[in-house]
Amino acid sequence: MRFARVGSIGSEVPVVLPSNGSDEAFDLRPLTPDINGAFLADNGLLRSVQALEAGTLAPIKLSGQRLGSPIAQPQSIYAIGLNYRDHAAETGMDLPTEPLVFHKSPNSISGPNDDILFPPGTEKGDWEVELGVVIGRRAVHLRDVQAAESVIAGYLTLNDVSERTLQFDRGGQWTKGKSYPTWNPAGPYLVTPEGIPNINSVSLTLRVNGETMQHGTTADMVFDPASIVCYLSQFLRLEPGDLINTGTPAGVGLGMLPPRFLHDGDVIDVEVGQLGRQRSRVCIPAAGARPLLRGAETAPMQGLGS
């Protein structure tokens, strides 16, 4: 099953798309006001299947509408650093022996085709295609990876947008370089686990202005998604709707010789296996200009969310 949210920022409508591959969508509002933690915790995914089979959901038009993040703003976003062998190699860092964990602000999440906004004068904006994991029910001290798999609601496409000056040169705290509004484009779809035959063999591709920068596979992960979920649950309580960014393969701008970073007007295309594509435009005001406020991304690039 695929789930999505459509409409203007703050007014998204939750929809479900059948697993038959069609682009026909059905309005989930008879079941829930949003695709959020409460919906997931209340067997929302199963109830959606049952409602589809019963024919009680009305069709809804997607064409021409903005796609939001397929999940509402989560309570927490956890991210894993240096989780691909080739990415660790390009940074010159050792492979971690345990997952390297940091936070992204929950309000960094945005729609898959929304503009990516940077602070005025940004010089080291960077890209990171990632697989996202969404938690479906409360979890703490999971006993093993099989238990972890049972709490995963689904997967989605992510771009872990970063600013390397803020990440490395302003105190060495990664969260500061990862958390600006719009720095976690998500979706277009939340895809339930049965829709991904092998989550440990999924391709990831990112292009900037049509040039391929990243092309990898989740098979190169140091820690696979279920292992990450199990690991995190030993230190904190995962809640329904929480999002995990699982790391990026080689090809980020920071890893190039010389490093290469984003410019105003660049277009980023992102694709993760069967999870769908993103296309976002980069917006960097000139130094000294007023920051672009949230809402400026309400005119996203259209037509490439599927």
Backbone as numpy.savetxt, mean C-alpha at the origin, in Angstrom:
# Nx Ny Nz CAx CAy CAz Cx Cy Cz
-11.70 -12.59 -4.01 -12.54 -11.39 -4.01 -11.66 -10.15 -4.01
-12.19 -9.08 -4.63 -11.51 -7.79 -4.64 -12.44 -6.75 -4.03
-11.87 -5.90 -3.19 -12.61 -4.83 -2.55 -11.97 -3.51 -2.93
-12.80 -2.46 -3.04 -12.30 -1.15 -3.41 -13.17 -0.09 -2.75
-12.72 1.16 -2.84 -13.49 2.30 -2.34 -13.42 3.37 -3.42
-14.58 3.91 -3.80 -14.65 4.86 -4.91 -15.34 6.14 -4.46
-14.89 7.26 -5.03 -15.50 8.54 -4.72 -14.48 9.55 -4.26
-14.93 10.74 -3.98 -14.03 11.82 -3.58 -13.45 11.57 -2.21
-12.35 12.25 -1.90 -11.66 12.06 -0.63 -12.60 12.35 0.54
-12.71 11.39 1.45 -13.57 11.53 2.60 -15.00 11.07 2.38
-15.33 10.75 1.12 -16.70 10.32 0.80 -16.69 9.03 -0.02
-15.69 8.20 0.18 -15.56 6.98 -0.60 -16.68 5.99 -0.27
-17.11 5.26 -1.29 -18.14 4.24 -1.16 -17.45 2.87 -1.24
-17.73 1.96 -0.29 -17.12 0.62 -0.34 -17.82 -0.25 -1.38
-17.03 -0.98 -2.17 -17.58 -1.87 -3.18 -16.82 -3.19 -3.17
-17.46 -4.22 -3.74 -16.85 -5.52 -3.90 -16.94 -5.91 -5.36
-15.87 -6.55 -5.87 -15.84 -7.06 -7.23 -15.72 -8.57 -7.17
-16.57 -9.29 -7.89 -16.51 -10.76 -7.84 -15.16 -11.28 -8.29
-14.88 -12.51 -7.91 -13.59 -13.12 -8.23 -13.52 -13.66 -9.64
-14.55 -13.42 -10.46 -14.54 -13.94 -11.83 -13.74 -13.08 -12.79
-13.10 -12.02 -12.28 -12.25 -11.19 -13.12 -12.96 -10.04 -13.80
-14.28 -9.93 -13.67 -15.01 -8.84 -14.30 -14.78 -7.55 -13.53
-15.05 -6.42 -14.17 -14.92 -5.13 -13.52 -16.24 -4.63 -12.97
-17.25 -5.52 -12.91 -18.52 -5.15 -12.33 -18.38 -5.06 -10.82
-18.84 -3.95 -10.25 -18.71 -3.72 -8.81 -20.09 -3.62 -8.18
-20.13 -3.94 -6.88 -21.40 -3.93 -6.16 -21.24 -3.14 -4.87
-22.26 -2.35 -4.57 -22.27 -1.43 -3.44 -22.37 -2.21 -2.13
-21.41 -1.99 -1.23 -21.39 -2.68 0.05 -22.08 -1.92 1.18
-22.65 -0.78 0.90 -23.22 0.02 1.99 -24.38 -0.65 2.74
-25.09 -1.61 2.13 -26.06 -2.34 2.96 -25.41 -3.13 4.09
-24.12 -3.44 3.94 -23.40 -4.23 4.95 -22.52 -3.38 5.85
-21.98 -2.30 5.34 -20.99 -1.53 6.09 -20.85 -0.13 5.52
-20.57 0.88 6.35 -20.31 2.21 5.81 -18.93 2.35 5.20
-18.02 1.40 5.50 -16.67 1.52 4.97 -15.94 0.19 5.11
-14.82 0.07 4.38 -13.95 -1.10 4.52 -12.91 -0.74 5.57
-13.23 -1.07 6.81 -12.40 -0.66 7.93 -12.23 -1.83 8.89
-11.60 -1.57 10.01 -11.33 -2.63 10.95 -12.59 -3.29 11.49
-13.62 -2.49 11.75 -14.86 -3.05 12.28 -15.49 -4.00 11.28
-15.47 -3.64 10.01 -16.02 -4.50 8.95 -15.25 -5.81 8.86
-13.94 -5.73 8.89 -13.12 -6.94 8.79 -13.31 -7.84 10.00
-13.36 -7.24 11.19 -13.49 -8.02 12.41 -14.84 -8.72 12.52
-15.85 -8.16 11.86 -17.21 -8.70 11.92 -17.51 -9.61 10.73
-16.49 -10.37 10.30 -16.65 -11.32 9.19 -17.18 -10.63 7.93
-16.73 -9.39 7.71 -17.22 -8.62 6.59 -16.92 -9.25 5.24
-15.76 -9.88 5.12 -15.41 -10.48 3.83 -16.35 -11.63 3.51
-16.60 -12.49 4.50 -17.53 -13.62 4.29 -18.94 -13.12 4.03
-19.38 -12.13 4.77 -20.73 -11.61 4.58 -20.89 -10.99 3.20
-19.80 -10.42 2.66 -19.86 -9.86 1.31 -20.07 -10.96 0.27
-19.36 -12.07 0.44 -19.54 -13.21 -0.46 -20.98 -13.70 -0.41
-21.50 -13.83 0.78 -22.87 -14.32 0.94 -23.89 -13.38 0.32
-23.65 -12.07 0.48 -24.58 -11.09 -0.10 -24.51 -11.10 -1.63
-23.31 -11.28 -2.17 -23.18 -11.39 -3.62 -23.95 -12.60 -4.14
-23.77 -13.73 -3.48 -24.43 -14.96 -3.91 -25.95 -14.84 -3.79
-26.40 -14.08 -2.81 -27.84 -13.90 -2.62 -28.43 -12.84 -3.55
-27.57 -12.08 -4.21 -28.04 -11.05 -5.13 -28.64 -9.84 -4.46
-28.19 -9.53 -3.23 -28.79 -8.42 -2.48 -28.00 -7.11 -2.59
-26.91 -7.12 -3.34 -26.10 -5.91 -3.49 -26.35 -5.29 -4.87
-26.52 -3.99 -4.89 -26.80 -3.29 -6.15 -25.50 -3.00 -6.89
-25.51 -3.11 -8.23 -24.31 -2.75 -9.00 -24.03 -1.26 -8.88
-22.77 -0.90 -9.01 -22.36 0.50 -8.93 -21.33 0.78 -10.01
-21.40 1.93 -10.63 -20.52 2.29 -11.74 -19.16 2.75 -11.22
-18.09 2.19 -11.79 -16.74 2.61 -11.43 -16.14 3.59 -12.42
-16.54 3.48 -13.67 -15.93 4.29 -14.73 -16.02 5.78 -14.43
-14.87 6.44 -14.53 -14.83 7.89 -14.33 -14.76 8.32 -12.88
-14.83 7.38 -11.96 -14.78 7.75 -10.55 -13.37 7.60 -10.00
-13.06 8.45 -9.01 -11.79 8.33 -8.32 -11.78 7.05 -7.50
-10.62 6.36 -7.51 -10.41 5.21 -6.63 -9.66 5.68 -5.39
-10.22 5.41 -4.23 -9.52 5.69 -3.00 -8.67 4.50 -2.59
-7.97 4.63 -1.48 -7.35 3.45 -0.89 -8.43 2.41 -0.66
-8.15 1.11 -0.91 -9.19 0.10 -0.73 -9.53 -0.18 0.73
-8.78 0.36 1.65 -9.12 0.29 3.07 -9.16 1.71 3.62
-10.03 1.92 4.59 -10.06 3.21 5.27 -8.76 3.41 6.04
-8.54 4.64 6.51 -7.31 4.92 7.25 -7.15 3.93 8.39
-6.03 3.18 8.40 -5.84 2.17 9.45 -5.46 2.80 10.78
-5.59 2.01 11.84 -5.13 2.47 13.14 -3.62 2.58 13.17
-2.94 1.62 12.53 -1.47 1.62 12.51 -0.97 1.16 11.15
0.17 1.71 10.74 0.90 1.22 9.58 2.30 0.85 10.06
2.65 -0.43 9.91 3.98 -0.92 10.24 4.72 -1.18 8.93
6.00 -0.91 8.93 6.79 -1.09 7.71 8.08 -1.84 8.03
8.53 -2.60 7.04 9.71 -3.45 7.21 10.81 -2.96 6.27
11.98 -2.68 6.83 13.10 -2.19 6.05 14.05 -3.31 5.64
14.73 -3.11 4.52 15.78 -4.02 4.04 15.30 -5.47 3.98
14.09 -5.67 3.45 13.50 -7.01 3.46 13.67 -7.75 2.14
14.41 -7.18 1.19 14.75 -7.87 -0.05 16.27 -7.96 -0.15
16.74 -9.12 -0.51 18.19 -9.34 -0.54 18.89 -8.39 -1.50
18.28 -8.15 -2.69 18.94 -7.28 -3.66 18.91 -5.82 -3.21
17.87 -5.42 -2.48 17.80 -4.05 -1.99 18.84 -3.82 -0.89
18.99 -4.79 0.01 20.02 -4.66 1.04 21.40 -4.54 0.40
21.61 -5.31 -0.68 22.91 -5.27 -1.37 23.17 -3.91 -1.99
22.12 -3.29 -2.61 22.35 -2.00 -3.26 22.60 -0.88 -2.26
22.12 -1.06 -1.01 22.37 -0.05 0.02 23.71 -0.26 0.72
24.33 -1.43 0.50 25.58 -1.74 1.17 25.41 -2.15 2.62
24.16 -2.49 3.00 23.89 -2.88 4.39 23.78 -4.40 4.49
24.06 -4.92 5.69 23.94 -6.35 5.94 22.47 -6.76 5.97
22.22 -8.00 5.59 20.86 -8.53 5.72 20.47 -8.56 7.20
19.27 -8.12 7.54 18.85 -8.16 8.94 18.64 -9.60 9.41
18.93 -9.85 10.66 18.67 -11.17 11.24 17.28 -11.25 11.84
16.66 -10.11 12.08 15.27 -10.01 12.47 14.66 -8.86 11.68
13.35 -8.87 11.46 12.74 -7.77 10.70 13.06 -6.40 11.30
13.43 -5.48 10.43 13.69 -4.09 10.81 12.38 -3.34 10.69
11.83 -2.88 11.81 10.47 -2.35 11.85 10.48 -0.85 12.11
9.65 -0.12 11.37 9.42 1.30 11.65 7.95 1.61 11.37
7.52 2.80 11.73 6.13 3.21 11.54 6.01 4.21 10.39
4.88 4.16 9.72 4.43 5.26 8.87 3.16 5.83 9.50
2.97 7.12 9.36 1.76 7.71 9.91 0.54 7.14 9.19
-0.52 6.78 9.93 -1.73 6.27 9.28 -2.32 7.22 8.26
-2.14 8.53 8.44 -2.72 9.46 7.46 -1.82 9.70 6.25
-0.75 8.87 6.11 0.05 8.93 4.88 -0.64 8.17 3.75
-1.67 7.37 4.06 -2.33 6.55 3.04 -3.14 7.43 2.10
-3.15 7.06 0.81 -3.90 7.80 -0.19 -4.34 6.86 -1.29
-5.10 7.38 -2.24 -5.60 6.56 -3.33 -4.51 6.20 -4.31
-4.74 5.15 -5.13 -3.69 4.65 -6.02 -3.30 5.59 -7.14
-4.18 6.52 -7.50 -3.88 7.44 -8.60 -3.86 8.90 -8.15
-3.91 9.13 -6.83 -3.84 10.49 -6.32 -2.44 11.07 -6.52
-2.37 12.41 -6.59 -1.07 13.06 -6.63 -0.27 12.74 -5.38
1.05 12.62 -5.54 1.97 12.45 -4.41 2.56 13.81 -4.09
2.29 14.32 -2.90 2.68 15.67 -2.52 3.94 15.65 -1.66
4.85 16.57 -1.96 6.07 16.72 -1.18 6.13 18.13 -0.59
6.88 18.29 0.53 7.09 19.63 1.06 7.84 20.51 0.05
7.62 21.81 0.11 8.34 22.72 -0.82 9.84 22.51 -0.77
10.44 22.51 -1.95 11.89 22.41 -2.06 12.46 21.03 -1.88
11.64 20.00 -1.81 12.14 18.63 -1.65 13.13 18.28 -2.74
14.27 17.69 -2.36 15.30 17.34 -3.34 15.59 15.84 -3.40
15.14 15.07 -2.40 15.49 13.65 -2.37 14.27 12.76 -2.19
13.20 13.07 -2.94 12.03 12.21 -2.95 12.34 10.90 -3.66
11.85 9.79 -3.13 12.21 8.48 -3.66 10.96 7.60 -3.70
11.09 6.48 -4.40 9.99 5.55 -4.64 10.34 4.17 -4.07
9.31 3.38 -3.73 9.52 2.00 -3.27 8.24 1.19 -3.52
8.23 0.36 -4.54 7.09 -0.53 -4.74 7.09 -1.60 -3.66
5.90 -1.88 -3.10 5.83 -2.85 -2.01 4.52 -3.64 -2.07
4.56 -4.81 -1.48 3.37 -5.60 -1.19 2.85 -5.18 0.17
1.54 -4.89 0.24 0.92 -4.56 1.51 0.10 -5.71 2.05
0.11 -5.87 3.36 -0.67 -6.90 4.06 -1.67 -6.20 4.97
-2.93 -6.61 4.90 -3.98 -6.04 5.75 -4.42 -7.10 6.76
-4.46 -6.70 8.03 -4.85 -7.60 9.11 -6.38 -7.67 9.21
-6.91 -8.89 9.38 -8.34 -9.08 9.40 -8.95 -9.25 10.78
-8.14 -9.64 11.75 -8.68 -9.77 13.11 -7.55 -9.57 14.12
-7.94 -9.27 15.34 -6.97 -8.97 16.39 -6.02 -10.14 16.59
-4.73 -9.83 16.76 -3.73 -10.89 16.88 -2.61 -10.45 17.80
-2.26 -11.32 18.73 -1.12 -11.09 19.61 -0.54 -12.45 20.00
0.77 -12.53 20.04 1.48 -13.77 20.38 1.00 -14.95 19.53
0.95 -14.76 18.22 0.60 -15.86 17.33 1.64 -16.97 17.47
1.18 -18.22 17.43 2.08 -19.33 17.75 3.00 -19.70 16.59
2.56 -19.46 15.33 3.38 -19.85 14.18 2.86 -19.17 12.93
3.52 -19.42 11.79 3.14 -18.75 10.55 1.78 -19.20 10.06
1.39 -20.43 10.37 0.05 -20.88 9.97 -1.02 -20.06 10.68
-0.81 -19.79 11.95 -1.74 -18.93 12.68 -1.73 -17.52 12.11
-0.55 -17.05 11.69 -0.45 -15.72 11.11 -1.23 -15.63 9.80
-1.14 -16.66 8.99 -1.88 -16.66 7.73 -3.38 -16.52 7.95
-3.87 -17.05 9.06 -5.31 -17.03 9.32 -5.83 -15.66 9.70
-4.94 -14.70 10.05 -5.41 -13.36 10.42 -5.18 -12.35 9.32
-4.68 -12.79 8.17 -4.46 -11.88 7.03 -5.76 -11.77 6.23
-6.29 -10.54 6.14 -7.52 -10.31 5.38 -7.25 -10.26 3.88
-6.09 -9.74 3.50 -5.78 -9.63 2.08 -4.52 -8.83 1.84
-4.29 -8.57 0.54 -3.06 -7.94 0.09 -3.39 -6.79 -0.87
-2.45 -5.85 -0.98 -2.65 -4.74 -1.91 -1.31 -4.18 -2.39
-1.40 -3.39 -3.44 -0.25 -2.70 -4.01 0.04 -1.44 -3.21
1.33 -1.18 -2.94 1.74 0.02 -2.21 2.94 0.68 -2.88
3.07 1.97 -2.65 4.28 2.71 -2.97 4.73 3.40 -1.69
5.78 2.89 -1.08 6.30 3.47 0.17 7.15 4.68 -0.17
6.48 5.79 -0.47 7.17 7.02 -0.85 8.05 7.50 0.31
9.25 7.98 -0.03 10.23 8.35 0.99 10.90 9.67 0.62
11.44 10.34 1.63 12.29 11.51 1.40 13.57 11.26 2.19
14.67 11.09 1.47 15.88 10.55 2.10 16.58 11.54 3.02
16.46 12.84 2.79 17.04 13.80 3.73 16.36 13.69 5.08
15.03 13.66 5.07 14.29 13.53 6.32 14.53 12.18 6.97
14.72 11.15 6.16 14.90 9.80 6.71 16.24 9.61 7.39
17.30 10.16 6.78 18.65 9.85 7.27 19.38 11.02 7.91
19.05 12.25 7.52 19.85 13.40 7.94 19.19 14.26 9.00
17.98 13.90 9.43 17.27 14.70 10.43 17.03 13.89 11.69
18.11 13.27 12.19 18.03 12.52 13.43 18.05 11.03 13.25
18.05 10.55 11.99 18.15 9.12 11.75 16.91 8.33 12.11
15.77 8.99 12.16 14.52 8.32 12.51 13.69 8.16 11.24
13.56 6.95 10.76 12.98 6.70 9.45 11.56 7.21 9.31
10.78 7.18 10.39 9.37 7.58 10.30 9.22 8.98 9.73
10.14 9.89 10.06 10.03 11.27 9.58 10.15 11.37 8.06
10.89 10.45 7.46 11.06 10.47 6.01 10.07 9.60 5.27
9.03 9.14 5.96 8.09 8.18 5.37 6.62 8.55 5.57
6.32 9.63 6.27 4.98 9.79 6.82 4.18 10.98 6.33
4.69 11.75 5.39 3.96 12.92 4.89 2.64 12.47 4.25
1.58 13.27 4.34 0.34 12.89 3.66 0.57 12.56 2.19
-0.03 11.48 1.73 0.05 10.93 0.36 1.28 10.06 0.13
2.08 9.78 1.15 3.30 9.00 0.95 3.09 7.50 1.12
1.85 7.05 1.00 1.60 5.60 0.99 0.42 5.31 0.05
0.55 5.60 -1.24 -0.53 5.25 -2.18 -0.85 3.76 -2.09
-2.14 3.44 -1.95 -2.57 2.07 -1.69 -3.64 1.65 -2.68
-3.57 0.42 -3.11 -4.60 -0.12 -3.99 -4.15 -0.18 -5.44
-5.12 -0.43 -6.32 -6.54 -0.09 -6.24 -7.42 -1.05 -5.45
-6.98 -2.30 -5.26 -7.85 -3.30 -4.66 -7.23 -3.91 -3.41
-8.10 -4.32 -2.50 -7.74 -5.28 -1.47 -8.16 -6.64 -2.00
-7.19 -7.54 -2.19 -7.45 -8.86 -2.76 -7.32 -9.89 -1.66
-8.35 -10.71 -1.49 -8.33 -11.73 -0.43 -7.34 -12.84 -0.79
-6.82 -13.54 0.23 -5.72 -14.48 0.00 -5.97 -15.53 -1.07
-7.21 -16.02 -1.21 -7.44 -17.06 -2.21 -7.27 -16.54 -3.64
-7.24 -15.21 -3.79 -7.03 -14.62 -5.12 -5.58 -14.56 -5.53
-4.66 -14.94 -4.63 -3.22 -14.93 -4.92 -2.70 -16.36 -4.74
-2.47 -17.08 -5.84 -2.06 -18.49 -5.73 -0.82 -18.72 -4.87
0.18 -17.82 -4.99 1.41 -17.97 -4.22 1.95 -16.59 -3.87
1.66 -16.14 -2.67 2.07 -14.79 -2.29 3.58 -14.65 -2.21
4.30 -15.76 -2.14 5.76 -15.72 -2.07 6.41 -15.81 -3.45
5.62 -15.57 -4.49 6.16 -15.51 -5.85 5.37 -14.51 -6.68
5.32 -13.28 -6.19 4.56 -12.21 -6.83 5.54 -11.17 -7.39
5.30 -10.72 -8.61 6.19 -9.73 -9.23 5.85 -8.33 -8.75
6.88 -7.47 -8.68 6.72 -6.07 -8.31 7.46 -5.22 -9.34
6.79 -4.22 -9.89 7.40 -3.37 -10.91 7.06 -1.91 -10.64
8.05 -1.04 -10.82 7.82 0.40 -10.70 8.56 1.12 -11.83
7.86 2.07 -12.46 8.45 2.88 -13.53 8.30 4.35 -13.19
9.29 5.14 -13.57 9.23 6.59 -13.44 9.32 7.17 -14.84
8.30 7.89 -15.25 8.22 8.46 -16.60 8.44 7.40 -17.67
7.90 6.20 -17.43 7.98 5.11 -18.38 9.23 4.26 -18.30
10.22 4.67 -17.53 11.47 3.92 -17.40 11.38 2.97 -16.20
11.66 1.69 -16.43 11.60 0.72 -15.35 12.75 0.95 -14.37
12.38 1.16 -13.11 13.35 1.36 -12.04 13.46 0.12 -11.15
12.33 -0.50 -10.88 12.31 -1.69 -10.02 11.55 -2.81 -10.71
12.11 -4.00 -10.65 11.42 -5.18 -11.13 11.94 -6.36 -10.33
11.12 -6.82 -9.40 11.56 -7.89 -8.50 10.44 -8.86 -8.22
10.65 -9.70 -7.25 9.67 -10.70 -6.87 9.71 -10.92 -5.37
8.56 -11.24 -4.80 8.51 -11.51 -3.36 9.32 -12.74 -2.97
9.73 -13.54 -3.95 10.59 -14.69 -3.65 11.94 -14.24 -3.09
12.30 -12.97 -3.30 13.58 -12.44 -2.82 13.48 -11.85 -1.42
12.29 -11.96 -0.80 12.13 -11.44 0.56 13.00 -12.20 1.56
13.52 -11.49 2.52 14.22 -12.12 3.64 13.19 -12.75 4.58
12.12 -12.02 4.87 11.04 -12.49 5.74 9.73 -12.41 4.96
9.05 -13.55 4.80 7.82 -13.57 4.01 6.67 -12.94 4.81
5.54 -12.63 4.14 4.46 -11.91 4.82 3.96 -12.57 6.10
3.70 -13.88 6.07 3.19 -14.54 7.27 4.21 -14.50 8.41
5.48 -14.64 8.07 6.52 -14.57 9.11 6.58 -13.18 9.74
6.37 -12.15 8.93 6.35 -10.78 9.45 5.19 -10.58 10.41
4.01 -11.06 10.02 2.83 -10.93 10.88 3.05 -11.66 12.20
3.56 -12.88 12.13 3.83 -13.65 13.34 4.84 -12.92 14.22
5.90 -12.39 13.63 6.94 -11.69 14.37 6.38 -10.45 15.07
5.65 -9.62 14.34 5.11 -8.40 14.93 4.20 -8.72 16.10
3.44 -9.80 16.01 2.49 -10.14 17.05 3.16 -10.51 18.37
4.46 -10.76 18.36 5.18 -11.05 19.61 5.47 -9.79 20.41
5.36 -8.61 19.76 5.75 -7.36 20.40 4.60 -6.39 20.57
3.51 -6.60 19.84 2.40 -5.66 19.86 1.13 -6.38 19.45
0.00 -5.74 19.67 -1.28 -6.33 19.29 -1.72 -5.76 17.95
-1.77 -6.60 16.96 -2.26 -6.20 15.65 -3.77 -6.09 15.70
-4.30 -5.04 15.08 -5.74 -4.81 15.09 -6.32 -4.96 13.69
-7.59 -5.33 13.58 -8.22 -5.41 12.26 -8.09 -4.09 11.51
-7.70 -4.17 10.26 -7.50 -2.98 9.45 -6.08 -2.45 9.44
-5.23 -2.94 10.36 -3.83 -2.51 10.35 -3.18 -2.90 9.03
-2.23 -2.08 8.59 -1.54 -2.28 7.32 -0.06 -2.50 7.57
0.53 -3.45 6.84 1.97 -3.71 6.93 2.58 -3.54 5.55
3.55 -2.64 5.44 4.38 -2.50 4.24 5.54 -3.48 4.38
5.69 -4.40 3.43 6.61 -5.51 3.64 7.99 -5.34 3.03
8.33 -4.15 2.53 9.66 -3.92 2.01 9.69 -3.82 0.50
10.84 -3.40 -0.04 10.95 -3.11 -1.47 12.18 -3.79 -2.08
12.08 -4.19 -3.36 13.25 -4.75 -4.03 14.22 -3.67 -4.49
15.31 -4.08 -5.10 16.33 -3.14 -5.58 15.75 -2.20 -6.64
16.42 -1.05 -6.79 16.05 -0.11 -7.83 15.55 1.23 -7.33
15.66 1.48 -6.02 15.26 2.78 -5.51 16.27 3.84 -5.95
15.83 5.09 -5.97 16.71 6.17 -6.42 17.96 6.30 -5.59
17.83 6.08 -4.28 18.97 6.20 -3.38 20.07 5.21 -3.73
19.70 4.05 -4.29 20.68 3.00 -4.57 21.41 3.15 -5.88
21.03 4.15 -6.70 21.67 4.33 -7.99 22.97 5.09 -7.88
23.84 4.92 -8.86 25.12 5.63 -8.91 25.16 6.49 -10.18
25.07 7.83 -10.03 24.78 8.57 -8.80 23.31 8.41 -8.41
22.95 8.75 -7.18 21.55 8.66 -6.77 20.65 9.49 -7.68
19.42 9.03 -7.83 18.46 9.68 -8.70 17.15 9.87 -7.92
16.65 11.09 -7.91 15.47 11.37 -7.11 14.36 12.00 -7.96
13.19 12.14 -7.34 11.99 12.60 -8.05 12.00 14.10 -8.28
11.32 14.51 -9.36 11.16 15.92 -9.70 9.67 16.23 -9.87
9.34 17.48 -9.73 7.96 17.92 -9.92 7.48 17.51 -11.32
6.30 16.90 -11.38 5.72 16.48 -12.65 6.05 15.06 -13.06
6.96 14.38 -12.36 7.24 12.97 -12.69 5.98 12.14 -12.52
5.89 11.07 -13.31 4.76 10.15 -13.23 5.29 8.78 -12.83
4.70 8.20 -11.78 5.13 6.92 -11.25 4.05 5.87 -11.51
4.43 4.78 -12.18 3.54 3.64 -12.39 4.01 2.48 -11.52
3.09 1.87 -10.81 3.40 0.80 -9.86 2.47 -0.38 -10.11
3.02 -1.59 -10.07 2.20 -2.78 -10.26 2.75 -3.91 -9.41
1.85 -4.61 -8.70 2.23 -5.78 -7.90 1.33 -6.94 -8.32
1.88 -7.86 -9.09 1.17 -9.07 -9.50 -0.24 -8.83 -9.93
-1.17 -9.61 -9.36 -2.59 -9.52 -9.68 -3.31 -8.48 -8.82
-2.57 -7.67 -8.08 -3.20 -6.75 -7.13 -3.58 -5.42 -7.74
-3.17 -5.15 -8.99 -3.58 -3.93 -9.65 -2.48 -2.90 -9.77
-2.76 -1.89 -10.58 -1.77 -0.87 -10.94 -2.13 0.49 -10.36
-1.09 1.28 -10.15 -1.23 2.67 -9.72 -0.56 3.58 -10.76
-1.05 4.79 -10.85 -0.33 5.83 -11.59 -0.51 7.14 -10.83
0.59 7.72 -10.38 0.57 8.93 -9.56 1.48 9.98 -10.16
1.08 11.23 -9.99 1.89 12.37 -10.43 2.56 13.00 -9.21
3.83 13.34 -9.35 4.61 13.94 -8.28 4.43 15.46 -8.29
4.16 16.04 -7.13 3.99 17.49 -6.99 4.95 18.01 -5.94
5.93 18.80 -6.36 6.92 19.38 -5.45 6.92 20.89 -5.63
6.31 21.65 -4.72 6.36 23.11 -4.83 7.79 23.63 -4.73
8.03 24.77 -5.30 9.35 25.39 -5.21 9.67 25.76 -3.77
10.96 25.81 -3.45 11.38 26.21 -2.11 10.79 27.58 -1.77
10.23 27.69 -0.59 9.62 28.94 -0.15 8.15 29.08 -0.50
7.63 28.20 -1.36 6.21 28.24 -1.71 5.37 27.67 -0.58
4.09 27.91 -0.65 3.19 27.34 0.34 3.07 25.84 0.11
3.04 25.05 1.18 2.84 23.60 1.00 1.50 23.31 0.36
1.45 22.25 -0.44 0.18 21.77 -0.96 -0.55 21.04 0.15
-1.78 21.42 0.41 -2.53 20.81 1.49 -3.28 19.60 0.99
-3.62 18.71 1.91 -4.39 17.52 1.54 -5.71 17.97 0.93
-6.06 17.35 -0.17 -7.21 17.76 -0.95 -6.78 18.21 -2.33
-5.49 18.59 -2.46 -4.97 18.99 -3.76 -4.89 17.81 -4.71
-4.95 16.58 -4.14 -4.86 15.39 -4.97 -6.23 14.88 -5.40
-7.25 15.73 -5.33 -8.60 15.29 -5.67 -8.82 15.16 -7.17
-7.86 15.54 -7.98 -7.98 15.34 -9.42 -6.90 14.35 -9.86
-7.08 13.07 -9.50 -6.04 12.08 -9.80 -5.96 11.75 -11.25
-4.86 11.10 -11.62 -4.73 10.58 -12.97 -5.69 9.40 -13.12
-6.50 9.43 -14.14 -7.61 8.48 -14.27 -7.28 7.31 -15.16
-8.00 6.22 -14.93 -8.08 5.15 -15.90 -7.06 4.04 -15.79
-6.17 4.09 -14.78 -5.14 3.06 -14.70 -5.19 2.33 -13.38
-6.34 2.26 -12.77 -6.43 1.60 -11.48 -6.68 0.12 -11.55
-6.97 -0.40 -12.71 -7.33 -1.82 -12.79 -6.21 -2.64 -13.38
